[in-house]
Amino acid sequence: MSNERKRDLVREYKERKQRRGVYVVRCTASDQVWASASPNLDAQQNSLWFQLKLGSHPNRVLQSAWNQHREAALSFEAVDELDDSERTPYALKADLAELEALWREKLGAGRVTG
């Protein structure tokens, strides 16, 4: 692959729009549910699973469910996304927090972050 092609791929990656919204983690073995908002839904599962595999996730209940039931019992699902309209960082944070609160109440879910 040429250096020019590599630069183009990096530029395209940096310029792509990130999906923002709320995701849910479910443990099928224990029927536990956790929900949280993320400014980057596409990268969130990798980050979350990495912390759980290392045993270093700050939510001890979620970490315990992972340790006890393993990865096969947990699922990750994006349940709601914000539209692509331009928002200030403050407005984005506020909108994500509001959306998270709605989903946590609707599902009776705990916080992913503990």
C-alpha positions in Angstrom: 0.0 0.0 0.0 1.4 3.4 -0.9 2.1 6.1 1.6 -0.5 8.3 -0.1 -3.2 5.7 0.2 -2.3 5.2 3.9 -2.6 9.0 4.5 -6.0 9.0 2.7 -7.3 6.2 4.8 -6.2 7.9 8.0 -7.8 11.2 6.9 -11.1 9.4 6.0 -11.1 7.7 9.4 -10.6 10.9 11.3 -13.3 12.7 9.2 -16.0 10.1 9.6 -19.0 10.9 11.7 -19.2 9.1 15.0 -22.5 7.6 16.1 -23.6 9.0 19.4 -26.3 7.7 21.6 -27.2 5.2 24.3 -26.2 1.6 24.6 -27.4 -1.3 26.8 -25.4 -4.2 28.2 -27.5 -7.2 29.2 -26.6 -10.3 31.2 -28.8 -13.1 30.0 -27.8 -15.4 32.8 -28.8 -13.0 35.6 -31.3 -10.7 33.8 -29.3 -7.6 34.8 -29.3 -4.6 32.6 -27.0 -1.6 32.4 -27.3 1.5 30.2 -25.0 4.4 29.4 -24.5 7.1 26.8 -21.5 7.4 24.6 -20.2 10.0 22.1 -18.8 7.1 20.1 -21.0 4.0 20.0 -18.8 2.3 17.4 -15.8 2.2 19.8 -17.7 1.7 23.0 -18.1 -2.0 23.0 -14.4 -2.6 22.4 -13.5 -0.3 25.2 -16.0 -1.9 27.6 -15.0 -5.5 26.8 -11.3 -4.7 27.1 -11.9 -3.3 30.7 -14.0 -6.3 31.6 -11.4 -8.8 30.2 -8.7 -7.1 32.3 -10.9 -7.3 35.4 -10.6 -3.5 35.8 -14.1 -2.2 35.1 -15.2 0.4 37.7 -18.7 -1.1 38.0 -18.1 -4.0 40.4 -21.6 -5.6 39.7 -21.0 -5.6 36.0 -17.5 -6.9 36.4 -18.8 -9.7 38.7 -21.4 -10.7 36.1 -18.6 -10.9 33.5 -16.4 -12.9 35.8 -19.2 -15.3 36.8 -21.0 -15.7 33.4 -18.3 -14.8 30.9 -18.6 -12.9 27.6 -21.1 -15.3 26.0 -23.8 -14.2 28.6 -23.4 -10.5 28.0 -24.7 -8.6 25.0 -24.1 -5.0 23.8 -26.7 -3.1 21.9 -27.0 0.5 20.7 -30.7 1.4 21.5 -30.9 5.0 20.6 -28.8 7.5 18.5 -28.7 11.2 18.3 -29.2 12.8 14.9 -26.3 14.4 13.1 -27.1 18.0 13.9 -24.3 20.2 15.0 -24.1 20.6 18.8 -21.7 22.4 21.1 -19.8 20.0 23.4 -21.9 21.2 26.3 -25.2 20.6 24.4 -24.0 17.1 23.3 -23.1 16.1 26.8 -26.5 17.4 28.1 -28.4 15.6 25.4 -26.6 12.4 26.0 -27.2 12.6 29.7 -30.9 13.2 29.2 -31.2 10.3 26.7 -29.4 8.0 29.1 -31.7 8.9 32.0 -34.7 8.2 29.8 -33.4 4.7 28.9 -32.3 3.8 32.4 -35.7 4.7 33.7 -37.5 2.8 30.9 -35.4 -0.4 31.4 -34.9 -0.1 35.1 -31.2 -0.3 34.2 -28.1 0.5 36.3 -25.3 2.7 35.2 -22.5 1.0 33.2 -19.9 3.2 34.9 -20.9 2.2 38.4 
